Amino acid sequence: MSKVRVKLVKSIIGCPERQKATVKALGLHRMNSTVEVEANPQMLGMIRKVSHLVSVEEL
């Protein structure tokens, strides 16, 4: 599988709890933190739900 690099570029302060939980599940903890995750349907769906908070780069 391919990987994608996900970076948290906006704060989760003021976001609904579901979006905060999704960001935490992706492994992002603070602003400008970056993780590399597998590009499987589950991860892509989570990224899509918080796309306004993160930037995505294919590897």
C-alpha positions in Angstrom: 0.0 0.0 0.0 1.1 3.6 -0.5 1.6 6.0 2.3 0.5 9.6 2.9 1.9 12.2 5.1 -0.7 14.1 7.2 0.1 17.4 8.9 -2.2 19.2 11.4 -2.2 22.8 10.1 -5.2 24.2 12.0 -6.1 24.0 15.7 -8.7 21.6 17.0 -9.9 24.1 19.6 -13.5 24.8 19.1 -14.0 21.7 16.9 -16.7 19.1 17.7 -15.5 16.2 19.9 -15.8 13.7 17.0 -13.3 15.7 14.9 -11.0 16.0 17.9 -11.2 12.2 18.3 -10.5 11.7 14.6 -7.4 13.9 14.7 -6.1 12.0 17.8 -6.8 8.6 16.1 -4.7 9.7 13.1 -1.8 10.2 15.6 -1.7 14.0 15.5 -1.1 15.7 18.9 -0.3 19.3 18.3 -0.1 21.9 15.6 2.4 21.2 12.8 2.8 17.6 13.9 3.2 15.1 11.1 2.5 11.4 10.7 2.8 8.9 7.9 -0.1 6.5 7.5 -1.1 3.8 5.1 -3.4 5.0 2.4 -6.2 2.4 3.1 -9.9 3.3 2.9 -10.3 3.7 6.6 -7.5 6.2 7.0 -8.5 8.1 3.8 -12.1 8.4 5.3 -10.7 9.8 8.5 -8.6 12.3 6.6 -11.6 13.3 4.6 -13.6 14.0 7.7 -11.0 16.5 9.0 -9.7 17.7 5.6 -10.3 21.3 6.7 -7.8 20.9 9.6 -5.0 18.9 7.9 -2.8 19.0 4.8 -2.0 15.7 2.9 1.0 14.8 0.8 1.4 11.5 -1.1 4.7 9.7 -0.7 
